[in-house]
Amino acid sequence: MADFLLPVNPQSAVPLYEQIITGLEDAILAGQYDDGPLPSTRRLAEALGVSRNTVLTAYDRLMEQGLIVTVPRRGLYVSSDAVVRMRAARRTARSPMQPIDWAARLPEPPPTPVHRDPAWARAPFPFVVGQPDPSMFPIGAWERAQREALRQDGLSRVIGDAGQADDPELVRQLCEHVLPARGISAHPDQVMITLGSTHALHLLASVLVRPGSVVLVEDPGYPDARTIMQMAGADVVPGRVDEDGLVVEDLPADLHGAQLVYVTPSHQYPTGATMSASRREELLRRAGAADAVVIEDDYDPEMTFRGMPAVAVRALDDEDRVVYLGSFSKLLAPGLRLGYVVASPALVDAMRARSRYVLRHPPGPMQRALAQMVASRDLARHVRRVRAHYQGLYEEMVRAVERHVRWGPQPVPRGGLARWITGPPGLDAGELARELRRQGVLLDPGAPYWATRPAPRHHLRLGYQVMPLDRIDEGVRRVAAAVEDQVRPRLVPPPTRKLDVPLRGRSS
Ligand SMILES: Cc1ncc(COP(=O)(O)O)c(C=O)c1O
């Protein structure tokens, strides 16, 4: 009976079955039952002087943990795999880990991404960028589309392993209903579905960039595009930007030796400038002469509020030189992770071949649900609704900036969901952001968008996608006042002068 000497104490506050579990675990880990069955519930109950139900409960729990298993007609045995796992867990709990030197094996961390302040949802003035307004998400339509996606004839295709192929239905819907609005006529073999533009950029870098390749990126520009190219070994060279986007005329004929040129022509990221028609043509001409590939990141063309969206550069390209990136992150939600590439079939094939060994293909049900949203016209209805909403925010933002920003003209972008503000010289927007955060005003300092070193510190970016309409004016007023407070002591001899005198006068 030595077997059954479990330390069970009926007076303890710990339930009897738990005491039995602990006792059996210890005995199992000590190897007591390595070669034979555990006692039957009846014998153990008798030996311990407890009810059989109590022992049954303890055994049930041990079976749920996988520590013991029933072998038909032979009884209860210990699972040796579970014992190994449990011994390892107990060792870890007893002695703190002595980790190996991971830092020596890992690459340098990439630069810190543009800060996404998690406190935005509670802030009264969240001028943040890149966050969707949950109330704008078309929950009903998306639910319908998801249900439909699983109900259709092609279910086995939707839930099956598609290898490296995309959902042909989504590709068809994009070619027939989405791309024509951008002036792009595409054949299905020119389209690849991606997990957002970030995935597309990564794939492009992995097939087109070698160590030492040169990639030209707008400056200020999209930090993630720069980082992705650098991670693949590229040397990133900056291209200056003005109110008409990348200053193409500035570039030398060899484009600084760039094999790739990354641009955001619809709304330059982060300034919001729309690339002029003449620059688009000039970009294609120069890229042709230098034999460079153009990556056109068209992340939010629908958010054009003055005039019509400019036609995509890809639509003007007759050399298959432009790689067009589309994304549903701004239009629907970034959490869906859905985007696409339109490019030469040869490039699409090469990216697909890579993607097969990374994630095979984006989730089938998500692709089909999006196809369903397009086919049912729910997406078109959604576009009309969000555009009307964001247009209201955009106009209010234009008025507020006009009213409160008094230190020099701020170009008015044709659209986008954020306003780039150039502060007076001497402004430290990082310090400004920290100061305003205490008042519940969140904004995005401009420095991380620059590749130029030292990065200019006097720009800021006010995203208004999640700003309540009726707080925009007051929010911009607070930002402008804080800017003036910060720079005034540096610019003005203190007394007697009016506040706005030293600042360069009102915009237009
Ligand atoms: C310049 C730019 N391109 C593309 C995207 C979209 O990226 P994704 O489709 O990976 O969400 C964003 C979103 O923040 C962006 O700012």
The ligand as an SDF file (V2000), in Angstrom:
LIG
                    3D

 16 16  0  0  0  0  0  0  0  0999 V2000
    1.5910   55.4860  -47.4910 C   0  0  0  0  0  0  0  0  0  0  0  0
    0.7700   54.2950  -47.1400 C   0  0  0  0  0  0  0  0  0  0  0  0
    0.6940   53.3010  -48.0010 N   0  0  0  0  0  0  0  0  0  0  0  0
   -0.0500   52.2260  -47.7390 C   0  0  0  0  0  0  0  0  0  0  0  0
   -0.7590   52.1120  -46.5800 C   0  0  0  0  0  0  0  0  0  0  0  0
   -1.6120   50.9120  -46.3590 C   0  0  0  0  0  0  0  0  0  0  0  0
   -0.8780   49.8800  -45.8660 O   0  0  0  0  0  0  0  0  0  0  0  0
   -1.6030   48.5020  -45.6380 P   0  0  0  0  0  0  0  0  0  0  0  0
   -2.4080   48.2240  -46.8710 O   0  0  0  0  0  0  0  0  0  0  0  0
   -0.5110   47.5290  -45.4310 O   0  0  0  0  0  0  0  0  0  0  0  0
   -2.4640   48.6560  -44.4330 O   0  0  0  0  0  0  0  0  0  0  0  0
   -0.6960   53.0990  -45.6410 C   0  0  0  0  0  0  0  0  0  0  0  0
   -1.4160   52.9570  -44.3790 C   0  0  0  0  0  0  0  0  0  0  0  0
   -1.0640   53.4650  -43.3580 O   0  0  0  0  0  0  0  0  0  0  0  0
    0.0880   54.2220  -45.9250 C   0  0  0  0  0  0  0  0  0  0  0  0
    0.1520   55.2140  -45.0500 O   0  0  0  0  0  0  0  0  0  0  0  0
  1  2  1  0
  2  3  1  0
  2 15  2  0
  3  4  2  0
  4  5  1  0
  5  6  1  0
  5 12  2  0
  6  7  1  0
  7  8  1  0
  8  9  2  0
  8 10  1  0
  8 11  1  0
 12 13  1  0
 12 15  1  0
 13 14  2  0
 15 16  1  0
M  END
$$$$
